[in-house]
Each structure stands twice: as C-alpha cells, then as structure tokens.
Amino acid sequence: MTVFRQGFFALLMGCIVVLSGCKANIEDYAQAQPKLDIFTWFAGDSVAYGMVQDHSNKQTRRFTVKIRGDVAGDTLTLHEDFVYDDGEKQTRVWHIRKLADGSYTGTAGDIIGTATGHSAGNAFNWKYVMDVKSGGSTYRLTFDDWIYQQDEQHLFNVTSLTKFGVEVARMSIFFEK
C-alpha cells in the first residue's frame, strides 16, 4: 500500500470513528424541561400531524393520527388511527410497559419483535423494526424515534428510518393535546 493510500485509509477510518460518536444520547436531555412522562402525556386523546421524507429530503407522504391512550398500572396502550394523504387508513395499537429500571418495552401488531425506549428530561428515545410497504415492495426498516416535549400540550418527534445502518427516510411528527 502506498503512503498516500495508507494516509487516506487512516483519515477515512478516523472520520468514521469520529462521526459514529456524534449520535445523541438520551442522558444529554436529563436536565431539559418540561420533564416528559409518556404515560401522563399520552393518557386520553391527542392528535398528530406528520410527514415522511425520502433520502433526498423530498416529502413523500403526509398523515394525521388520532390517538387514544389508556394507562393501567405499568402499561400504556396507545390506539393510533392513521389517515394518509392518499386516502390509506391504518390502525396500530401499542402496548408499552415501563420496567423497574425506568426503561420501556413495547409491542404492536405490525412491529417486528419488541420496541425499546428510554426517557430523560424532556426526551424519549424509542427504537423498533417494522416492515414498510413502498412502491409495491416491502422493506424491513429500523425506526429511531426521538420525541421531545415542547410544553404541556405539544410534542415533536423526529424519526430516522434506516436499512443496514443507512438512513433511507426521515419522519417528522407534531403531537397536540
């Protein structure tokens, strides 16, 4: 390997190491207020408005979601009714459990396996895998949701959708009580 190639390879590996350490950590939000308690915030009725953008940031879908949250002990059940801009309707029912260590797990009919979540300050990070249909094909994507409480009535959510670790789409959602 030439000196140039060795130097280029070292620089490339250094950039990968640095960039891989640039992800947000839930503990970065430990002091942020107002403190988000998803069981309290989602109890009752809320509505959300969202959009999906592809890898080039082009908006590809818009949707509205009516949400009803019911809390029973350590479980939050979210009934989500989606209506997309093309008329498609979809329902998802989440069963989210708060564990003794303060973390969360969740299941829903169209989610692959179990979702995991962590909360700190005004933020909640929720990760799961789901099969997504697009253009006649189905893609298994990893969702990395970051939900932030703005005030008592509003939440913002930014989600990275990845395939093999590469972001293929981004979703933004605005929740309102």
C-alpha positions as CSV (number, residue, x, y, z in Angstrom):
1,M,0.0,0.0,0.0
2,T,1.4,3.4,-1.0
3,V,2.0,6.1,1.6
4,F,-0.9,8.1,0.1
5,R,-3.3,5.2,0.3
6,Q,-2.2,4.5,3.9
7,G,-2.8,8.1,4.8
8,F,-6.1,8.2,3.1
9,F,-7.2,5.0,4.8
10,A,-6.2,6.3,8.2
11,L,-8.0,9.6,7.6
12,L,-11.1,7.7,6.4
13,M,-11.1,5.4,9.5
14,G,-10.6,8.4,11.8
15,C,-13.6,10.2,10.2
16,I,-15.8,7.1,10.6
17,V,-14.8,6.8,14.3
18,V,-15.5,10.5,15.0
19,L,-18.8,10.5,13.1
20,S,-20.0,7.3,14.8
21,G,-19.6,9.0,18.1
22,C,-21.7,12.0,17.1
23,K,-25.1,10.4,18.0
24,A,-27.3,12.0,20.6
25,N,-27.6,10.2,23.9
26,I,-30.8,10.2,26.0
27,E,-28.8,11.4,29.0
28,D,-27.9,14.6,27.1
29,Y,-31.5,15.7,27.9
30,A,-31.6,14.8,31.6
31,Q,-31.9,18.4,32.7
32,A,-34.2,19.6,29.9
33,Q,-37.7,20.7,31.0
34,P,-40.6,20.1,31.0
35,K,-40.0,16.5,32.1
36,L,-41.7,14.1,29.7
37,D,-43.7,11.3,31.2
38,I,-45.2,9.4,28.2
39,F,-47.8,7.7,30.4
40,T,-49.1,11.1,31.6
41,W,-48.8,12.9,28.3
42,F,-50.5,10.2,26.2
43,A,-53.3,9.4,28.6
44,G,-56.5,10.5,27.0
45,D,-56.9,11.9,23.5
46,S,-54.3,13.6,21.3
47,V,-53.8,14.2,17.6
48,A,-50.6,14.1,15.5
49,Y,-49.7,15.5,12.1
50,G,-46.7,14.1,10.2
51,M,-44.7,13.7,7.0
52,V,-42.2,11.3,5.6
53,Q,-39.2,12.5,3.6
54,D,-37.0,10.3,1.4
55,H,-33.2,10.2,1.4
56,S,-33.1,13.4,-0.8
57,N,-35.4,15.2,1.7
58,K,-38.4,15.1,-0.7
59,Q,-41.7,14.9,1.1
60,T,-43.3,11.6,0.0
61,R,-46.2,11.2,2.4
62,R,-48.3,13.2,4.9
63,F,-50.6,11.9,7.5
64,T,-52.9,12.6,10.5
65,V,-53.2,10.3,13.5
66,K,-55.9,10.3,16.2
67,I,-54.5,8.8,19.3
68,R,-56.2,7.5,22.5
69,G,-54.0,6.5,25.4
70,D,-55.2,4.3,28.3
71,V,-53.0,3.7,31.3
72,A,-53.4,0.6,33.5
73,G,-50.6,0.1,36.1
74,D,-47.3,-0.2,34.3
75,T,-48.8,-0.4,30.8
76,L,-49.8,2.4,28.4
77,T,-52.0,1.2,25.5
78,L,-52.0,3.6,22.5
79,H,-54.7,3.3,19.9
80,E,-53.5,5.1,16.8
81,D,-55.7,5.7,13.7
82,F,-53.7,7.0,10.7
83,V,-55.2,8.7,7.7
84,Y,-52.6,9.3,4.9
85,D,-52.8,12.0,2.2
86,D,-53.5,9.3,-0.5
87,G,-56.6,8.1,1.5
88,E,-55.0,5.0,3.0
89,K,-56.0,4.2,6.6
90,Q,-54.1,2.3,9.1
91,T,-54.5,1.3,12.8
92,R,-51.8,0.5,15.2
93,V,-52.2,-0.5,18.9
94,W,-49.1,-0.2,21.0
95,H,-48.8,-1.9,24.4
96,I,-45.9,0.0,26.2
97,R,-44.7,-1.2,29.5
98,K,-42.5,0.7,32.0
99,L,-39.9,-1.6,33.5
100,A,-38.5,-1.4,37.1
101,D,-35.2,0.1,35.8
102,G,-37.1,3.0,34.2
103,S,-36.8,1.8,30.6
104,Y,-39.7,0.8,28.4
105,T,-40.6,-2.1,26.1
106,G,-43.5,-2.2,23.6
107,T,-45.3,-4.3,21.1
108,A,-47.7,-3.7,18.3
109,G,-49.2,-6.0,15.6
110,D,-47.0,-4.7,12.8
111,I,-43.8,-4.3,14.8
112,I,-41.1,-6.9,14.4
113,G,-40.1,-8.1,17.9
114,T,-40.1,-5.7,20.8
115,A,-39.5,-2.0,20.8
116,T,-37.2,-0.5,23.4
117,G,-37.3,3.0,24.9
118,H,-35.5,5.3,27.4
119,S,-36.6,8.7,28.8
120,A,-34.6,11.6,30.3
121,G,-35.7,15.2,30.9
122,N,-37.9,16.3,28.0
123,A,-36.9,13.5,25.7
124,F,-38.0,9.9,24.9
125,N,-36.0,7.7,22.5
126,W,-38.0,4.7,21.0
127,K,-36.4,2.1,18.7
128,Y,-38.1,-0.6,16.8
129,V,-38.2,-2.5,13.5
130,M,-41.1,-2.6,11.1
131,D,-41.9,-3.8,7.5
132,V,-42.8,-0.8,5.4
133,K,-44.6,-1.1,2.0
134,S,-43.5,1.3,-0.7
135,G,-43.9,1.1,-4.5
136,G,-45.1,-2.4,-4.5
137,S,-42.2,-3.7,-2.3
138,T,-41.8,-4.3,1.4
139,Y,-38.7,-3.1,3.2
140,R,-37.7,-4.0,6.8
141,L,-36.6,-0.7,8.4
142,T,-35.3,0.3,11.8
143,F,-37.0,3.3,13.3
144,D,-35.2,5.5,15.8
145,D,-37.8,7.9,17.2
146,W,-36.7,11.0,19.2
147,I,-39.7,12.6,20.9
148,Y,-39.3,16.0,22.7
149,Q,-41.9,17.7,24.9
150,Q,-42.2,21.4,24.0
151,D,-44.8,22.3,26.6
152,E,-47.8,20.7,28.3
153,Q,-49.8,20.5,25.0
154,H,-47.1,19.7,22.4
155,L,-44.6,17.1,21.4
156,F,-42.2,17.0,18.5
157,N,-40.9,13.7,17.0
158,V,-38.1,13.2,14.5
159,T,-37.5,9.6,13.3
160,S,-34.6,8.2,11.3
161,L,-35.6,5.2,9.2
162,T,-32.6,3.1,8.3
163,K,-31.8,0.0,6.3
164,F,-28.4,-1.7,7.0
165,G,-27.5,1.3,9.1
166,V,-28.0,3.8,6.3
167,E,-30.8,6.4,6.6
168,V,-33.3,6.0,3.8
169,A,-36.0,8.3,5.1
170,R,-36.9,10.7,7.8
171,M,-40.3,11.2,9.5
172,S,-41.4,14.4,11.4
173,I,-44.5,14.4,13.7
174,F,-46.1,17.1,15.7
175,F,-48.4,15.9,18.6
176,E,-51.0,18.1,20.2
177,K,-53.3,17.5,23.2
